[in-house]
Amino acid sequence: MSEPVQVRPARPEDLDAVSAILVEGFRSKFEAAFRGRMDRAERIIARTLRAEMHRGLPGLYVAERAGRIVGTLSLRRREDPEVASWSATLVLFQELGLWGGLRAMFYLSLVDQPIGRKDAYISDVAVEKTARRQGVARALLRHAEKVARLWGKEALVLDVSLQNEPARRLYLSLGYTEERVRRSLLTRWLLQMGEWVRMRKALYQGEDRPESPRPARNTSGR
Protein backbone atom coordinates (compact mmCIF):
# COMPACT_ATOMS: atom_id res chain seq x y z
CA MET A 1 0.00 0.00 0.00
CA SER A 2 1.44 3.39 -1.02
CA GLU A 3 2.10 6.16 1.48
CA PRO A 4 -0.68 8.74 1.89
CA VAL A 5 -0.39 12.08 0.11
CA GLN A 6 -0.25 15.26 2.17
CA VAL A 7 -1.04 18.57 0.46
CA ARG A 8 0.26 21.76 2.05
CA PRO A 9 1.51 25.26 1.15
CA ALA A 10 4.92 25.24 -0.46
CA ARG A 11 7.93 26.27 1.60
CA PRO A 12 11.21 27.80 0.34
CA GLU A 13 13.02 24.48 0.67
CA ASP A 14 10.46 22.85 -1.68
CA LEU A 15 11.09 25.13 -4.65
CA ASP A 16 13.90 23.22 -6.33
CA ALA A 17 11.73 20.08 -6.39
CA VAL A 18 8.71 22.09 -7.56
CA SER A 19 10.66 23.64 -10.43
CA ALA A 20 11.91 20.22 -11.57
CA ILE A 21 8.34 18.87 -11.62
CA LEU A 22 7.08 21.92 -13.55
CA VAL A 23 9.81 21.66 -16.18
CA GLU A 24 9.09 17.94 -16.60
CA GLY A 25 5.34 18.56 -16.88
CA PHE A 26 5.40 21.62 -19.18
CA ARG A 27 8.59 21.08 -21.12
CA SER A 28 7.27 22.24 -24.50
CA LYS A 29 6.13 25.57 -23.04
CA PHE A 30 9.46 26.24 -21.37
CA GLU A 31 11.45 25.11 -24.41
CA ALA A 32 9.63 27.77 -26.43
CA ALA A 33 10.04 30.46 -23.77
CA PHE A 34 13.69 29.76 -22.87
CA ARG A 35 14.80 28.91 -26.39
CA GLY A 36 18.20 27.26 -26.26
CA ARG A 37 18.60 27.74 -22.49
CA MET A 38 16.73 24.77 -21.08
CA ASP A 39 19.82 24.03 -19.04
CA ARG A 40 18.76 27.01 -16.91
CA ALA A 41 15.03 26.30 -16.83
CA GLU A 42 14.80 24.72 -13.39
CA ARG A 43 16.99 27.42 -11.84
CA ILE A 44 14.97 30.22 -13.48
CA ILE A 45 11.68 28.81 -12.24
CA ALA A 46 13.01 28.17 -8.72
CA ARG A 47 14.39 31.71 -8.51
CA THR A 48 11.13 33.18 -9.83
CA LEU A 49 9.03 31.20 -7.34
CA ARG A 50 11.37 32.23 -4.53
CA ALA A 51 11.00 35.90 -5.48
CA GLU A 52 7.20 35.61 -5.55
CA MET A 53 7.13 33.75 -2.24
CA HIS A 54 9.23 36.52 -0.70
CA ARG A 55 6.52 38.99 -1.81
CA GLY A 56 3.93 36.93 0.05
CA LEU A 57 2.09 35.73 -3.04
CA PRO A 58 -0.25 32.94 -1.87
CA GLY A 59 -1.45 29.90 -3.71
CA LEU A 60 1.48 27.57 -4.38
CA TYR A 61 0.82 24.09 -2.98
CA VAL A 62 2.76 20.85 -3.00
CA ALA A 63 1.84 17.20 -2.62
CA GLU A 64 4.22 15.33 -0.37
CA ARG A 65 4.53 11.57 0.00
CA ALA A 66 6.97 9.89 2.36
CA GLY A 67 8.88 13.14 2.76
CA ARG A 68 9.26 13.72 -1.00
CA ILE A 69 7.58 16.38 -3.16
CA VAL A 70 5.64 14.56 -5.89
CA GLY A 71 3.24 17.20 -7.22
CA THR A 72 2.35 20.87 -7.30
CA LEU A 73 -0.54 23.21 -8.07
CA SER A 74 -1.05 26.98 -8.18
CA LEU A 75 -4.25 28.70 -7.07
CA ARG A 76 -4.86 32.39 -7.71
CA ARG A 77 -7.48 35.04 -7.03
CA ARG A 78 -8.31 38.23 -8.86
CA GLU A 79 -7.25 40.28 -5.82
CA ASP A 80 -3.79 38.68 -5.56
CA PRO A 81 -0.73 40.75 -6.57
CA GLU A 82 0.34 40.46 -10.18
CA VAL A 83 2.50 37.39 -10.70
CA ALA A 84 4.83 39.18 -13.13
CA SER A 85 6.55 41.39 -10.56
CA TRP A 86 9.77 43.30 -11.15
CA SER A 87 11.68 40.80 -9.00
CA ALA A 88 10.54 37.92 -11.20
CA THR A 89 11.26 39.93 -14.36
CA LEU A 90 14.76 40.68 -13.10
CA VAL A 91 15.42 36.94 -12.77
CA LEU A 92 14.61 36.46 -16.46
CA PHE A 93 16.90 39.33 -17.48
CA GLN A 94 19.75 38.04 -15.34
CA GLU A 95 19.46 34.49 -16.66
CA LEU A 96 18.55 35.12 -20.30
CA GLY A 97 19.73 38.65 -21.07
CA LEU A 98 17.52 41.56 -22.06
CA TRP A 99 16.06 40.22 -25.30
CA GLY A 100 15.87 36.64 -24.07
CA GLY A 101 14.09 37.80 -20.92
CA LEU A 102 11.62 39.91 -22.88
CA ARG A 103 10.89 36.99 -25.21
CA ALA A 104 10.35 34.64 -22.26
CA MET A 105 7.99 37.15 -20.61
CA PHE A 106 5.96 37.43 -23.80
CA TYR A 107 5.76 33.68 -24.41
CA LEU A 108 4.77 32.90 -20.82
CA SER A 109 2.15 35.66 -20.80
CA LEU A 110 0.32 33.96 -23.68
CA VAL A 111 -1.19 31.38 -21.34
CA ASP A 112 -2.39 33.89 -18.72
CA GLN A 113 -6.16 34.27 -18.40
CA PRO A 114 -8.36 36.77 -16.53
CA ILE A 115 -9.89 35.64 -13.24
CA GLY A 116 -13.49 36.34 -12.23
CA ARG A 117 -14.18 38.09 -8.94
CA LYS A 118 -15.98 35.06 -7.50
CA ASP A 119 -13.59 32.46 -8.93
CA ALA A 120 -10.33 30.85 -7.90
CA TYR A 121 -8.10 29.93 -10.84
CA ILE A 122 -6.10 26.70 -10.94
CA SER A 123 -2.92 26.48 -12.99
CA ASP A 124 0.32 24.52 -13.23
CA VAL A 125 -1.06 21.19 -12.03
CA ALA A 126 1.93 18.86 -12.36
CA VAL A 127 2.88 15.49 -10.92
CA GLU A 128 6.27 13.81 -10.96
CA LYS A 129 6.39 11.14 -13.65
CA THR A 130 6.91 8.22 -11.24
CA ALA A 131 3.94 9.31 -9.11
CA ARG A 132 1.32 9.74 -11.83
CA ARG A 133 -2.00 7.87 -11.75
CA GLN A 134 -1.64 7.38 -8.02
CA GLY A 135 -4.14 9.97 -6.77
CA VAL A 136 -1.67 12.85 -6.41
CA ALA A 137 -3.39 15.26 -8.82
CA ARG A 138 -6.77 14.36 -7.32
CA ALA A 139 -5.48 15.19 -3.83
CA LEU A 140 -4.13 18.53 -5.04
CA LEU A 141 -7.44 19.43 -6.67
CA ARG A 142 -9.44 18.43 -3.59
CA HIS A 143 -7.22 20.67 -1.50
CA ALA A 144 -7.77 23.54 -3.95
CA GLU A 145 -11.51 23.21 -3.34
CA LYS A 146 -11.02 23.59 0.41
CA VAL A 147 -8.82 26.65 0.00
CA ALA A 148 -11.19 28.29 -2.49
CA ARG A 149 -14.08 27.87 -0.03
CA LEU A 150 -11.99 29.42 2.74
CA TRP A 151 -11.33 32.33 0.40
CA GLY A 152 -15.09 32.73 -0.07
CA LYS A 153 -15.05 31.83 -3.77
CA GLU A 154 -18.00 30.28 -5.56
CA ALA A 155 -16.22 28.33 -8.29
CA LEU A 156 -12.92 26.87 -9.43
CA VAL A 157 -11.87 27.46 -13.04
CA LEU A 158 -8.98 26.21 -15.14
CA ASP A 159 -7.81 25.92 -18.73
CA VAL A 160 -6.52 22.65 -20.12
CA SER A 161 -5.21 21.73 -23.55
CA LEU A 162 -7.90 20.20 -25.74
CA GLN A 163 -5.46 17.39 -26.59
CA ASN A 164 -4.83 16.53 -22.92
CA GLU A 165 -7.56 13.93 -22.66
CA PRO A 166 -6.32 12.24 -19.42
CA ALA A 167 -6.42 15.58 -17.58
CA ARG A 168 -9.85 16.42 -18.98
CA ARG A 169 -11.20 13.05 -17.83
CA LEU A 170 -9.80 13.66 -14.36
CA TYR A 171 -11.44 17.08 -14.10
CA LEU A 172 -14.76 15.74 -15.36
CA SER A 173 -14.63 12.94 -12.77
CA LEU A 174 -14.24 15.58 -10.05
CA GLY A 175 -17.32 17.50 -11.13
CA TYR A 176 -15.89 20.06 -13.54
CA THR A 177 -17.82 20.97 -16.66
CA GLU A 178 -16.43 22.07 -20.01
CA GLU A 179 -17.65 25.58 -20.80
CA ARG A 180 -15.97 26.53 -24.07
CA VAL A 181 -12.99 25.96 -26.31
CA ARG A 182 -10.58 28.83 -26.88
CA ARG A 183 -8.50 28.77 -30.06
CA SER A 184 -5.38 30.83 -30.68
CA LEU A 185 -3.26 30.79 -33.81
CA LEU A 186 -0.54 32.66 -31.92
CA THR A 187 -0.13 30.07 -29.16
CA ARG A 188 -0.38 27.28 -31.75
CA TRP A 189 2.48 28.85 -33.68
CA LEU A 190 4.68 29.78 -30.72
CA LEU A 191 3.85 27.15 -28.09
CA GLN A 192 2.42 24.32 -30.22
CA MET A 193 -0.73 24.55 -28.08
CA GLY A 194 -3.57 26.19 -29.96
CA GLU A 195 -6.78 24.91 -28.36
CA TRP A 196 -7.76 25.22 -24.71
CA VAL A 197 -10.84 24.07 -22.85
CA ARG A 198 -12.16 26.32 -20.08
CA MET A 199 -13.52 24.13 -17.26
CA ARG A 200 -15.45 25.17 -14.18
CA LYS A 201 -16.61 23.57 -10.95
CA ALA A 202 -19.26 25.27 -8.83
CA LEU A 203 -18.40 24.95 -5.14
CA TYR A 204 -21.95 25.42 -3.91
CA GLN A 205 -25.31 24.25 -5.15
CA GLY A 206 -28.43 26.37 -4.71
CA GLU A 207 -29.19 27.09 -1.07
CA ASP A 208 -25.75 25.79 0.00
CA ARG A 209 -24.13 28.96 -1.33
CA PRO A 210 -23.05 31.27 1.51
CA GLU A 211 -25.02 34.49 1.71
CA SER A 212 -23.28 37.71 0.80
CA PRO A 213 -22.87 40.06 3.76
CA ARG A 214 -25.81 42.45 4.00
CA PRO A 215 -25.08 46.19 4.26
CA ALA A 216 -25.52 47.61 7.73
CA ARG A 217 -28.88 49.26 8.34
CA ASN A 218 -28.96 52.99 8.94
CA THR A 219 -30.49 53.41 12.41
CA SER A 220 -29.66 57.07 12.81
CA GLY A 221 -33.08 58.15 11.49
CA ARG A 222 -31.60 60.08 8.56
KATATA-V823315 format. One record per run of one state. SS is the DSSP state (helix for helix, strand for strand, loop for the rest). FROM is the first residue (numbers start at 1). TO is the last residue. If there is no record, write none. Layout:
# KATATA-V823315
ss:from:to
SS:FROM:TO
SS:FROM:TO
This chain:
# KATATA-V823315
ss:from:to
loop:1:5
strand:6:9
loop:10:11
helix:12:25
loop:26:26
helix:27:33
loop:34:37
helix:38:54
loop:55:59
strand:60:65
loop:66:67
strand:68:77
loop:78:85
helix:86:109
loop:110:118
strand:119:127
loop:128:128
helix:129:131
loop:132:135
helix:136:150
loop:151:154
strand:155:161
loop:162:164
helix:165:173
loop:174:176
strand:177:183
loop:184:184
helix:185:191
loop:192:194
strand:195:202
loop:203:205
helix:206:208
loop:209:222
